[in-house]
């Protein structure tokens, strides 16, 4: 057998394997569902003025994940509903300005869902919420968590 016929057989074999691989979808990896879809993340913040460190960490991480391409929703309950109240100042923790962190997050398209029960207990009315904050319902809160790829708790 000549060298040319050996090369020809090898080329044919490679082309056959390549054709079968492409036809069967095994040659090129196909993107998974997670790679095709945007990642959805819920950042739960339960504390505010009584734990500024946690509130700051939650807002900072929400910003970072949003900038990395995730669809991020912040969910606030318990004492953190105060962050959504227009009359409450947004405080500073160390060198972290919560007002700037929250503004950056909201300007980037983020939203904040508020626990209605906690808001009621804290005396926060829906009409008193800052722009970008929305009073949740039992249904919207359940849907938020059920559809999240990742939940981060602060």
C-alpha positions as CSV (number, residue, x, y, z in Angstrom):
1,X,0.0,0.0,0.0
2,X,1.4,3.4,-0.9
3,X,1.8,6.3,1.4
4,X,-0.8,8.2,-0.6
5,X,-3.4,5.6,-0.2
6,X,-2.7,5.3,3.5
7,X,-3.1,9.1,3.9
8,X,-6.3,9.0,1.8
9,X,-7.8,6.3,4.0
10,X,-6.8,8.3,7.1
11,X,-8.4,11.4,5.8
12,X,-11.6,9.5,4.9
13,X,-11.7,8.0,8.4
14,X,-11.3,11.4,10.0
15,X,-14.0,12.9,7.7
16,X,-16.4,10.1,8.5
17,X,-15.9,10.5,12.3
18,X,-16.3,14.3,11.9
19,X,-19.5,13.9,9.9
20,X,-21.0,11.4,12.3
21,X,-20.0,13.6,15.3
22,X,-21.7,16.7,13.8
23,X,-24.7,14.7,12.8
24,X,-25.1,13.2,16.3
25,X,-24.4,16.5,18.0
26,X,-21.4,15.2,19.9
27,X,-18.6,17.1,18.2
28,X,-19.4,20.6,19.4
29,X,-20.7,21.0,22.9
30,X,-24.2,22.5,23.0
31,X,-24.8,25.2,25.6
32,X,-26.8,24.1,28.7
33,X,-30.0,25.8,29.8
34,X,-28.0,27.7,32.4
35,X,-25.6,29.0,29.9
36,X,-28.4,30.1,27.5
37,X,-30.5,31.9,30.2
38,X,-29.6,34.7,32.5
39,X,-28.9,33.6,36.0
40,X,-31.6,34.8,38.5
41,X,-30.5,35.7,42.0
42,X,-32.4,36.8,45.1
43,X,-30.5,38.6,47.8
44,X,-32.4,38.5,51.0
45,X,-31.7,41.3,53.5
46,X,-33.4,41.0,56.8
47,X,-31.5,43.7,58.8
48,X,-30.7,47.3,58.3
49,X,-29.9,49.9,61.0
50,X,-29.4,47.2,63.6
51,X,-26.9,45.4,61.4
52,X,-25.4,47.8,58.8
53,X,-22.7,45.3,58.0
54,X,-25.1,42.7,56.7
55,X,-27.2,45.3,54.8
56,X,-24.0,46.7,53.2
57,X,-22.7,43.2,52.3
58,X,-26.1,42.3,50.7
59,X,-26.2,45.5,48.7
60,X,-22.6,45.2,47.6
61,X,-23.0,41.6,46.5
62,X,-26.3,42.4,44.7
63,X,-24.4,45.1,42.7
64,X,-21.5,42.8,41.9
65,X,-23.7,40.0,40.7
66,X,-25.8,42.4,38.6
67,X,-22.7,43.8,37.0
68,X,-21.6,40.2,36.2
69,X,-24.8,39.7,34.2
70,X,-27.3,38.2,36.7
71,X,-30.9,39.3,37.0
72,X,-30.9,40.2,40.7
73,X,-33.8,41.0,43.0
74,X,-33.3,42.1,46.5
75,X,-36.0,40.9,49.0
76,X,-36.2,42.8,52.3
77,X,-38.1,41.7,55.3
78,X,-38.0,42.2,59.1
79,X,-36.1,45.4,60.1
80,X,-34.7,45.8,56.5
81,X,-38.1,47.1,55.3
82,X,-36.9,50.4,56.7
83,X,-34.5,50.7,53.8
84,X,-37.4,51.2,51.6
85,X,-39.1,53.9,53.5
86,X,-38.7,57.3,51.9
87,X,-38.5,59.0,55.3
88,X,-35.7,56.9,56.5
89,X,-32.1,58.1,55.8
90,X,-29.9,55.5,54.1
91,X,-26.9,55.2,56.4
92,X,-23.2,54.7,55.9
93,X,-21.2,51.8,57.3
94,X,-17.5,52.4,57.4
95,X,-16.6,53.7,54.0
96,X,-19.7,52.1,52.4
97,X,-22.5,54.5,51.5
98,X,-25.8,52.5,51.4
99,X,-27.5,55.3,49.4
100,X,-24.8,55.1,46.7
101,X,-24.9,51.3,46.7
102,X,-28.7,51.2,46.4
103,X,-28.7,53.9,43.7
104,X,-26.2,52.1,41.6
105,X,-28.2,48.8,42.0
106,X,-31.5,50.5,41.0
107,X,-29.9,52.4,38.2
108,X,-28.6,49.1,36.8
109,X,-32.1,47.8,36.5
110,X,-32.4,46.1,39.9
111,X,-35.6,45.9,41.9
112,X,-36.4,45.5,45.6
113,X,-39.4,43.4,46.8
114,X,-40.7,44.2,50.3
115,X,-42.4,41.8,52.7
116,X,-45.9,43.2,53.2
117,X,-46.4,41.7,56.6
118,X,-43.1,43.1,57.9
119,X,-43.8,46.5,56.4
120,X,-47.2,46.5,58.1
121,X,-45.7,45.6,61.5
122,X,-43.1,48.4,60.9
123,X,-45.7,50.9,60.0
124,X,-44.4,51.3,56.4
125,X,-47.2,51.9,53.9
126,X,-46.9,51.1,50.1
127,X,-47.2,54.8,49.3
128,X,-44.2,55.5,51.5
129,X,-41.8,53.3,49.6
130,X,-38.8,54.6,47.7
131,X,-38.7,54.4,43.9
132,X,-37.5,50.9,42.9
133,X,-39.1,49.3,46.0
134,X,-42.3,47.3,45.5
135,X,-44.6,45.8,48.1
136,X,-44.8,42.1,47.6
137,X,-47.7,39.7,47.9
138,X,-47.6,36.1,49.1
139,X,-47.8,35.0,45.5
140,X,-45.1,37.3,44.2
141,X,-42.7,36.4,47.0
142,X,-43.3,32.6,46.6
143,X,-42.8,33.0,42.8
144,X,-39.6,35.0,43.3
145,X,-37.9,32.3,45.5
146,X,-39.2,29.4,43.4
147,X,-37.8,30.8,40.2
148,X,-34.4,31.8,41.6
149,X,-31.3,30.0,40.6
150,X,-29.5,31.3,43.7
151,X,-30.6,32.8,47.0
152,X,-28.1,34.6,49.1
153,X,-29.1,35.5,52.7
154,X,-27.8,38.5,54.8
